[in-house]
Amino acid sequence: MSEPLTVVVTGGNRGIGRAVAEFAAAQKHRVVILTRGVPDVDLEYVVGDLACVRTTRAAADALAAACPRVDVLVHNAAIWPSRLVRNEDGFEQAYFTNHLAPFLLNHLLEDRMRRVVQVSAGLYVKGSVDPERTPVGADFHAIRTYANTKLANLLMLPLFAERWQDSGVTIDAVHPGVIRTGLGDRSGLLGLLLKAVKFAWSSPEKGAGPVVRLLRQEGSGRYFHELREMPLEPVARDRDLARRLWNDAAKALDVT
Ligand SMILES: NC(=O)c1ccc[n+]([C@@H]2O[C@H](COP(=O)([O-])OP(=O)(O)OC[C@H]3O[C@@H](n4cnc5c(N)ncnc54)[C@H](OP(=O)(O)O)[C@@H]3O)[C@@H](O)[C@H]2O)c1
């Protein structure tokens, strides 16, 4: 039987992340969830907020203290914002939490990590990133911004795979499916409509499956649409844009 892994899941207190954490724990892995508050699930946890540079650095320190080795880091935490909010660093909140926070954690924890599984979203194909406007939300849109942030995050995939080629850290990304969670919940009439639509969507357990199966895989730089490996669409293969976003992020977050 293979050795149990230490698996860290961000946003592991609800939705897909919680189901991933529970499946991994059932497989006898050591699971540590990163959560903003005390979780209502019986799992080991570290409290941390991926809201801004300060709190994300603190979360990385807390994770490092709890886990000398991280076999798999699952970047799952994300938001779908309905209005423009800027964090204390001046970044549009979803751009930070969905894209810059995983970028920063990857840099801060890379020496102790072996593998990253990035929970992505098929909606990346609808995204577009303007390096001047998107980071600060100058092009904010209640639907498109989510797609833009998931695209920014996915553009980093080949660059991290290349960065870690020699050290052996691997990274894959996966779209979990269209899943009934609290993501993007709204108040008012639109919220009620969305709730009704979501009723037909798949369960968080179904969404966790494609993520959990990647915990032990060997490859790197791959994108999976649920269970199927797929080539990235051209919009996520723009190397000039990816390099520009990488350089901007590294400078803003003070990492090399
Ligand atoms: N649901 C879908 O149909 C779907 C489709 C494609 C991709 N995805 C992706 O799947 C992943 C999980 O989404 P979900 O649907 O399970 O959403 P969800 O139920 O809304 O869960 C999101 C998780 O992210 C955490 N989070 C948000 N902001 C955070 C912050 N600042 N610091 C730390 N944690 C934070 C939340 O923590 P709290 O519990 O503290 O709020 C929550 O645990 C996301 O990456 C999403 O983009 C979902």
The ligand as an ORCA input file, in Angstrom:
! r2SCAN-3c Opt
* xyz 0 1
  N     -19.076     25.282     -8.158
  C     -18.775     25.174     -9.460
  O     -19.647     24.918    -10.325
  C     -17.356     25.347     -9.928
  C     -17.089     25.210    -11.302
  C     -15.781     25.376    -11.740
  C     -14.772     25.644    -10.846
  N     -15.052     25.783     -9.514
  C     -13.955     26.071     -8.596
  O     -14.005     25.192     -7.488
  C     -13.374     25.802     -6.359
  C     -14.255     25.666     -5.142
  O     -15.449     26.371     -5.367
  P     -16.839     25.983     -4.692
  O     -17.815     25.918     -5.797
  O     -16.683     24.852     -3.785
  O     -17.136     27.350     -3.898
  P     -17.607     27.651     -2.420
  O     -18.540     26.638     -1.922
  O     -18.042     29.088     -2.459
  O     -16.256     27.524     -1.574
  C     -15.220     28.429     -1.736
  C     -14.221     28.220     -0.622
  O     -13.198     29.232     -0.776
  C     -12.956     29.793      0.472
  N     -12.466     31.175      0.394
  C     -13.020     32.228     -0.247
  N     -12.320     33.339      0.001
  C     -11.289     32.990      0.805
  C     -10.241     33.682      1.419
  N     -10.101     35.013      1.297
  N      -9.370     33.002      2.181
  C      -9.512     31.660      2.370
  N     -10.506     30.938      1.831
  C     -11.387     31.610      1.058
  C     -14.293     29.759      1.186
  O     -14.039     29.892      2.564
  P     -15.196     30.212      3.628
  O     -15.810     28.870      3.921
  O     -14.444     30.794      4.773
  O     -16.133     31.180      2.988
  C     -14.826     28.414      0.768
  O     -14.360     27.409      1.633
  C     -13.089     27.240     -6.772
  O     -11.740     27.341     -7.166
  C     -13.990     27.455     -7.982
  O     -13.489     28.440     -8.857
  C     -16.326     25.641     -9.025
*
